[in-house]
Amino acid sequence: MIKFADSESSFDDANFVIYGYPFEGTACFRKGTALAPDKVREESYNFETYLLELGIDLCDLSIHDQGNLLIKDNQIENETLLEDSVRKIINKDGKKFPIGIGGEHSMTPPIVRAIKEKHSDLSVVIIDAHLDFRKEYEGNSRSHATTTYQLVEMLGKDNVYPIGIRSASKEEIQRAEQIGFDFGRDIDSINGPVYLSLDMDAIDPAYAPAVGTPEPFGLKPLEVIKIIDSLSSKIVGFDCVETCPPLDNGNTSSLAARIIRHVIGTNV
């Protein structure tokens, strides 16, 4: 198995632990996100170990890649495995920072369930093109189209902060209005720990065309970097989801890998 570049430390010694979740069971448009964990790892070898923008060399950090979770056909079993895996990472010595590579965005709620056990005042920032505020989609309440709704149910409407939203159904907007969920709030108001989830479709398809559900008029990569920088002292975990390698010439997977490296560098 190919490991993420510069992840040379053992699990016990690592401050950063990377894992892959190659699941796309609720993908509703393009298929192929299950291939992203390995492809993003492959692209990570393109870069210098030194992060010029941060003045940090990843060779000086303790990073471990524990590989992909062994996915089955049963989504509930997969999510239980994912939640337990993240729980083991964050409870090992109290110092490990979990980094998940999807796969699709349905992975985020089980991760947050595990992290919330350690951080009761947790907030979640979701960088995403889609509001994902359906109660269910195609009969599945765990669909990637329900991610934000699940998180609001779990954490409360004041602790979930979507950024980059430019697509939602009429029903989703009405549901948000009914419960008073303001998805345009300023993240500067967050005081406690933050879990950060990046759906690559938040980025304009001019920069990241190979995603499960592309949406024009998105963020620029440097705008995403600025968001990460603004939250760096608060982030306690991260996932990067919805890269779809079969539709890529390498640039979307490469961008995902570079953003993951930046997240590591900002959380030293």
N, C-alpha and C positions, 0 to 999 in steps of 0.2 A: 504493500500500500504506500502510495506517495504521501508524504507528510508536508504540512505547511512549512514554507521556508523558514529557517532559523529556529525551528521548534526542537531544539536539541536536548532540553532538560527532561529529567524524569518527572513523573506525576508528583511524587513527593516533594521534589525541589522546586517545582514550577510555581510562579506567581500568576501566570496566564495559562489557561487550559482550553484548547480548541477541540471541538467535536463536530461531526457532520450528522445531519438528519436528512437523509436522501428520500424524503417522502413527498409524493405529489398526488395523493389519493383523492383530493377534492379539487384539483385543478380544473377550471371550467372553460378555458380557452386554449392556450398553448400547452402542450406537454413537453417535458424535458427538464424540469427543475430538479428532479431527483439526481441528475448528473452533475449538478452544480458543485457540491462539496469537493469532489475530486478535481474538477476542472479549475475551480478557484485556487485550489492548492497548487496545481500545475503552473498556473499563471503567476503565483507568488514568487517563483524563482527568477522572474524577470528583473527584479529590483535590487538596487544596492541595499546592503544592510543598514546603511546610515540614512536616517530620515533628515534630509537637509532642512526642512521647514521647522523641525523641532530640535535639531542639534542632538539627536539621540541615536545610538547605534543599537539595533535589535540584537546584535551579538552579545551585548552586555546585559541582556535581560534573560529571565528564566521563563521559557515558553515550552509547553508540552502539547503535542497533538495526539489525542487518544483514539483517533480514527473515527469511522462512521458507526452510528448505532445500527444494530442488526434489525432492519425493518421487516415487518410482516405485512400481511394483507389487512389485518385488523387495526383500524386507526386507534381505537381505545387502548389496545395493548401497546401500540407504539408510543402513545402519549404518556402512558404510565411508565414505560421504560425511560422515556426522555425526562420526565419529571424526577424520577429516582436518580438518574444519572447526574442531573444538575444539582440535586440535593447532596449527592456524595462529593461533588466538586467543591461546593461552597462550604460544606461542613468539615472538610478534611482538616484544615488548620486555621480556618477563618481568614485566610489571606488570598485565596485563589479567585481569579477573575474569569468567569466562564464566557466563552465566545462560541456561538453556534453558527454554523453555515448550513442554510437550507438549500434545497427543498423549498417548500411553500410556506406561506405565512401562518398556517394553522399551528405551527410549532410554538408560537410565542406564548399563548395562554398557559400551557403546562409548565413552561420555563418560569413564568412569573409566579405561578402557584408555589413553586419550590422556593424561589427567592423571597417571596413575601413572608415565609416562615421565619426568615432571618431578619428581614427589614420590614417591620410592621407598618412603617410610615412610607412605604415605597410609592413612588410615582413612576409612570411609564410614559415615555416619549416615543411616538410612532411616526417615523418619516415615511410617508406613503402617498401615492396618488389617489387612493380610494378610501372612502370613509369606512367601509367594511362594517356597517352598523345594522346588518340584517340579523334577525333572530335565528333564521335558518336559511339555507340556500340549497335547492334541489333536495329538500327533505333532511338536510344534515345541519344540526345546530353547531357542529364543530368545523364547519367549512372555513376556508381561508377568507370567505366573504363575511364571516361573523366575528373576526378577530377583535375589532375594537369593541363591539357589543359585549363579547365575553369579558374583556378587560374591565369595562365599566361596571358590569355586574359583579366582578370580583373585587375591584378596588374603590368603586364609587366614581361618580361623574367628575369630581373635582381633582382626581388624581391621574387622569388619562389625558395626554396632550398630543393630538395628531398635528402634524406639520406637513404642508405640501398638498393638502387635499384639493382635488380639482375634478373629482368624479364621485357621484352618489346618486342613488335612486330617489325619487320623490318621497317614497315611503321612509327611507332612511333619514332624510331631512326632517320629516314630520315626527318621526320617533325621537330624534335628538331634541327637537323643540319641545315635545311633550314632557320630557324629563328634565329640561333645562341644561342639556349638555352643550356647552359652548366649545366647539372644536377649533376656535380661532384664538385661544388665549395665548398670552405671552409666556414663554418658558422661563423667563427671568424671574418669575414669581415662585419658582420651585425652590424650596429650602432643603428638603431631605434627599435621601438616596434616590437614584434614577436608574431604571432599566431602559436601555435604548434599543429600539428595533428599527432597522433600516430595510424597507422594501425597495429593491432597486428600481421599481417602476416609478418611484418618487422623482427620480432623475429623468430629465428630458430624454426621450428616445434618440435624439441626435447624438447623445453621449453614451446612452445605455439602451440600445435597441433590442437586445436579446433578453426579454423578460416575459413572464407568463401572461400578463395582461397590460400591454403598453398603453400609455395615455400621453398625448402630446401636451406641450406647454408646461413642461416640468422644471424642476430645480436644476441649476448647474452644479457640477461636482464640487466646486469651491464653496458654494453655498452650503452644501452638506458638511463640508469640512469645518466651516465656521460654526455651524450648529454643534458639531462634536466638540470643538474647542470651547464653546461657551458652557458646555455641561461637564467638561472633563473631570473636574474635582468632585463631581457627584455620581458619576456612572459606576454602577456595581456589577454590570453585566451587559452583554451586547449580542445581537444576532443580525445576520445579513441574509436576506431571503429573496426568492423569486427570480434569481438569475436563471436563464434558460439556454444553456450552451448549444443545443442543436441549431439555434437560430443566430448564432454568434460567429464572428470571425476572430474572436478572442478578446475584443475590446471591452465587452461588458464584464466578463469574468476577470479580466485584468484590473478593471476599475474596482470591482468588488474586493479583490485581493489587496489592492493598494489602500483602500479605505480601512480594511481590517487592520493593516499594518499601522495606519495612522492612529486608529483607536488604541492599539496597544501602546504606541509611543506617547499618547497623551495621558495615559493612566499609570505612569511609573510612580 
